[in-house]
Amino acid sequence: MRYSYKVRELGKDIIDEKTNEVSKDVGASEEMQAMSLKKLKAKLDHKKEYHIEYTNKKGNFISATIKGKVRD
């Protein structure tokens, strides 16, 4: 496997009553490996939202929120 991804499942929205700020409930971190981000998305559930972190081939750190790929 070429890339190692740190994947966290995002849960429900949490609303702070005092400041009305919205944040997400973050699950436990899981290490997953795949040859590309496209192949990683195919492994994930399309109904859930995930936060991923990885280093791309140019050495840049990437942090993104994605959903899985819908399979037909």
LOTINU-618153 format. One record per residue (C-alpha): residue number from 0; residue in three letters; x, y, z. Coordinates in Angstrom, 2 decimals, m for minus. Each point is the difference from the previous one (the first is absolute). Layout:
+------+--------+---------+---------+---------+
| sero | kedren |       u |       v |       w |
+------+--------+---------+---------+---------+
|  NUM |    ALA |       X |       Y |       Z |
...
+------+--------+---------+---------+---------+
! end
This chain:
+------+--------+---------+---------+---------+
| sero | kedren |       u |       v |       w |
+------+--------+---------+---------+---------+
|    0 |    MET |    0.00 |    0.00 |    0.00 |
|    1 |    ARG |    1.28 |    3.41 |   m0.88 |
|    2 |    TYR |   m1.76 |    2.39 |    2.38 |
|    3 |    SER |   m0.97 |   m0.26 |    3.63 |
|    4 |    TYR |   m3.15 |    1.93 |    0.92 |
|    5 |    LYS |   m1.24 |    0.97 |    3.45 |
|    6 |    VAL |   m3.80 |   m0.30 |   m0.18 |
|    7 |    ARG |   m2.52 |    1.24 |    2.58 |
|    8 |    GLU |   m3.75 |   m0.43 |   m0.30 |
|    9 |    LEU |   m1.93 |    3.21 |    0.60 |
|   10 |    GLY |   m3.18 |   m0.34 |    2.05 |
|   11 |    LYS |   m2.91 |    2.26 |    0.72 |
|   12 |    ASP |    0.19 |    3.78 |    0.32 |
|   13 |    ILE |    0.58 |    1.37 |    3.49 |
|   14 |    ILE |   m1.43 |    3.47 |    0.66 |
|   15 |    ASP |    1.47 |    2.11 |    2.80 |
|   16 |    GLU |   m2.94 |    1.64 |    1.81 |
|   17 |    LYS |    1.93 |    3.08 |    1.14 |
|   18 |    THR |    1.73 |    0.97 |   m3.25 |
|   19 |    ASN |   m2.19 |   m1.87 |   m2.55 |
|   20 |    GLU |    3.15 |   m1.49 |   m1.58 |
|   21 |    VAL |   m0.45 |   m3.25 |   m1.92 |
|   22 |    SER |    2.63 |   m2.74 |    0.15 |
|   23 |    LYS |    0.12 |   m3.68 |   m0.94 |
|   24 |    ASP |    0.33 |   m2.97 |    2.34 |
|   25 |    VAL |    3.25 |   m1.72 |   m1.09 |
|   26 |    GLY |    0.50 |   m3.75 |    0.35 |
|   27 |    ALA |    3.20 |   m1.93 |    0.67 |
|   28 |    SER |    2.87 |    0.25 |   m2.46 |
|   29 |    GLU |    0.66 |   m2.97 |   m2.28 |
|   30 |    GLU |    3.02 |   m0.58 |   m2.26 |
|   31 |    MET |   m0.95 |   m1.15 |   m3.50 |
|   32 |    GLN |    2.20 |   m0.61 |   m3.03 |
|   33 |    ALA |   m0.84 |    0.42 |   m3.67 |
|   34 |    MET |    1.73 |    0.76 |   m3.29 |
|   35 |    SER |   m2.01 |    3.20 |   m0.51 |
|   36 |    LEU |   m2.68 |    2.19 |    1.56 |
|   37 |    LYS |   m2.45 |   m1.29 |   m2.63 |
|   38 |    LYS |    0.57 |   m3.61 |    1.12 |
|   39 |    LEU |   m0.33 |    1.01 |    3.66 |
|   40 |    LYS |   m3.37 |    1.64 |   m0.71 |
|   41 |    ALA |   m1.18 |   m3.28 |   m1.54 |
|   42 |    LYS |    0.68 |   m1.76 |    3.33 |
|   43 |    LEU |   m2.02 |    2.51 |    2.06 |
|   44 |    ASP |   m3.76 |    0.08 |    0.64 |
|   45 |    HIS |   m1.69 |    2.59 |   m2.24 |
|   46 |    LYS |   m2.61 |    0.89 |    2.65 |
|   47 |    LYS |    2.59 |    1.17 |    2.54 |
|   48 |    GLU |    2.38 |    2.94 |    0.05 |
|   49 |    TYR |    3.71 |   m0.45 |    0.77 |
|   50 |    HIS |    2.94 |    2.22 |    0.89 |
|   51 |    ILE |    3.25 |   m1.20 |   m1.59 |
|   52 |    GLU |    3.63 |    1.03 |    0.38 |
|   53 |    TYR |    2.94 |   m1.08 |   m2.16 |
|   54 |    THR |    3.18 |    1.19 |   m1.73 |
|   55 |    ASN |   m0.18 |    0.13 |   m3.81 |
|   56 |    LYS |    2.76 |   m0.94 |   m2.45 |
|   57 |    LYS |    1.46 |    3.53 |    0.02 |
|   58 |    GLY |    0.36 |   m0.09 |    3.79 |
|   59 |    ASN |   m2.92 |    2.32 |    0.80 |
|   60 |    PHE |   m2.21 |   m0.80 |    2.98 |
|   61 |    ILE |   m3.68 |   m0.33 |   m1.02 |
|   62 |    SER |   m2.95 |    0.16 |    2.40 |
|   63 |    ALA |   m3.46 |   m0.35 |   m1.55 |
|   64 |    THR |   m3.61 |   m0.97 |    0.69 |
|   65 |    ILE |   m1.41 |   m2.55 |   m2.47 |
|   66 |    LYS |   m2.80 |   m2.51 |   m0.50 |
|   67 |    GLY |    0.35 |   m3.48 |   m1.40 |
|   68 |    LYS |   m0.70 |   m0.94 |   m3.60 |
|   69 |    VAL |   m3.55 |   m0.99 |   m0.98 |
|   70 |    ARG |    0.03 |   m3.44 |   m1.59 |
|   71 |    ASP |   m2.53 |   m0.84 |   m2.68 |
+------+--------+---------+---------+---------+
! end
